[in-house]
Amino acid sequence: MEKLIWLLEHADILLGLILLLVACLILPRHVRWYVLTAGIALLAMQVWQAYRAREKMRALDEQRKTLQQRLAGLEDTAEELKKNNEQLAANAAALERERQSLQQRLQQLQQRDRDIDAEKTDVEQQLQDQQQSIQDAREQIRRGLEAAARVQAIQSAVSNGGQ
């Protein structure tokens, strides 16, 4: 099988050699050696070019295999990056939902603070009103005690004076 493949790969060179030999047999003797020498040189150059081309093809094939492996690695990396990106997007969405929830909670707390401040203001006003009422009541008590003391002083004076 290998010989058949070798023959197929080198068929053009073998065909060229056969045509060269046939041409040399047909040509006159004094030209035959010139044509044979030039033909062999051309065939040798063609063999050399084919050999170099096969070497380059092998090197390029190896390079292609290496690049295919790198491509497969890059595709795997791209897939991992895509999965990471999807996970990060999901995390970002979760964080955004959490941020919105916290924003709503903050607004609720701010509203509660405003309500508490309003209630505090109301309570402070009630305390001031009560403090004023207490002062008014103390003032009335003091006046009442003063009036009672005067009445008692008058009664004492009347009861001491009438005796």
C-alpha positions in Angstrom: 0.0 0.0 0.0 2.8 2.4 0.9 4.5 1.7 -2.5 1.3 2.5 -4.3 1.0 5.8 -2.4 4.6 6.5 -3.2 4.0 5.8 -6.9 0.9 8.1 -6.9 2.8 10.9 -5.2 5.8 10.6 -7.6 3.8 9.7 -10.7 4.6 13.0 -12.4 8.3 12.5 -11.9 8.2 8.9 -13.1 6.2 10.0 -16.1 8.7 12.7 -16.8 11.6 10.3 -16.5 9.9 7.9 -19.0 9.2 10.7 -21.4 12.8 11.8 -21.1 14.2 8.4 -21.9 11.8 8.0 -24.8 12.8 11.4 -26.2 16.5 10.5 -25.8 16.0 7.3 -27.7 14.3 9.2 -30.6 16.8 12.1 -30.7 20.0 11.9 -32.7 23.1 10.7 -30.7 25.0 13.9 -30.6 22.0 15.8 -29.0 20.9 12.9 -26.8 23.4 13.5 -24.0 22.6 17.2 -23.8 18.9 16.5 -23.6 19.4 13.6 -21.1 21.6 15.8 -18.8 19.2 18.8 -19.0 16.2 16.5 -18.4 17.8 14.7 -15.4 18.7 18.1 -13.9 15.1 19.3 -14.4 13.8 16.1 -12.9 16.2 16.4 -9.9 15.1 19.9 -9.4 11.5 18.8 -9.5 12.2 16.0 -7.0 13.9 18.5 -4.7 11.0 20.9 -5.0 8.5 18.1 -4.3 10.5 17.0 -1.2 10.7 20.6 0.1 6.9 21.0 -0.6 6.2 17.8 1.4 8.4 19.0 4.3 6.6 22.4 4.3 3.2 20.6 4.1 4.2 18.5 7.1 5.3 21.6 9.1 2.1 23.4 8.1 0.0 20.4 9.0 1.7 20.3 12.5 1.1 24.0 12.8 -2.5 23.5 11.7 -3.0 20.8 14.4 -1.4 23.1 17.0 -3.7 25.9 16.0 -6.7 23.7 16.1 -5.8 22.6 19.6 -5.4 26.2 20.6 -8.7 27.1 18.9 -10.4 24.3 20.9 -8.8 25.7 24.1 -9.9 29.2 23.2 -13.4 27.9 22.5 -13.4 26.2 25.9 -12.2 29.5 27.5 -14.8 31.5 25.6 -17.5 29.1 26.8 -16.2 29.4 30.4 -16.2 33.2 30.0 -19.7 33.2 28.7 -20.9 31.1 31.7 -19.0 33.5 34.0 -20.6 36.4 32.2 -24.1 34.9 32.6 -23.4 34.2 36.3 -22.1 37.8 36.8 -25.2 39.1 35.0 -27.4 37.1 37.3 -25.4 38.4 40.3 -25.8 41.9 39.1 -29.5 41.5 38.7 -29.8 40.0 42.2 -27.7 42.9 43.6 -29.9 45.4 41.7 -33.0 43.8 43.2 -31.4 43.9 46.6 -30.5 47.6 46.1 -34.0 48.4 45.1 -35.3 46.6 48.2 -32.9 48.5 50.4 -33.9 51.8 48.7 -37.5 51.0 49.5 -36.6 50.2 53.1 -34.7 53.4 53.4 -37.7 55.4 52.1 -39.9 53.6 54.6 -37.5 54.5 57.4 -37.3 58.1 56.3 -41.1 58.3 56.3 -41.1 56.7 59.7 -38.6 59.3 60.8 -40.8 62.1 59.5 -43.8 60.5 61.3 -41.8 60.2 64.5 -40.6 63.8 64.2 -44.1 65.0 63.7 -45.3 62.9 66.7 -42.3 64.2 68.7 -43.3 67.8 67.8 -46.9 67.0 68.9 -45.8 65.5 72.2 -43.4 68.4 72.8 -46.3 70.8 72.2 -48.5 68.8 74.6 -45.8 68.8 77.2 -45.5 72.6 76.8 -49.2 72.9 77.1 -49.3 70.7 80.2 -46.3 72.6 81.7 -48.2 75.9 81.1 -51.3 74.3 82.7 -49.2 73.2 85.7 -47.8 76.7 86.0 -51.3 78.2 85.7 -52.5 75.7 88.4 -49.6 76.5 90.7 -50.3 80.2 90.2 -53.9 79.6 91.1 -52.9 77.5 94.1 -50.5 80.1 95.3 -53.2 82.8 94.9 -55.7 80.5 96.6 -53.2 79.9 99.5 -52.5 83.6 99.7 -56.2 84.4 99.7 -56.7 81.6 102.3 -53.9 83.0 104.4 -55.4 86.5 104.2 -58.8 85.1 105.1 -57.3 83.2 108.0 -55.4 86.3 109.0 -58.6 88.2 108.9 -60.4 85.5 110.8 -57.6 85.4 113.4 -57.7 89.1 113.6 -61.5 89.1 114.0 -61.4 86.3 116.5 -58.6 87.9 118.5 -60.2 91.3 118.3 -63.6 90.0 119.4 -62.5 88.3 122.4 
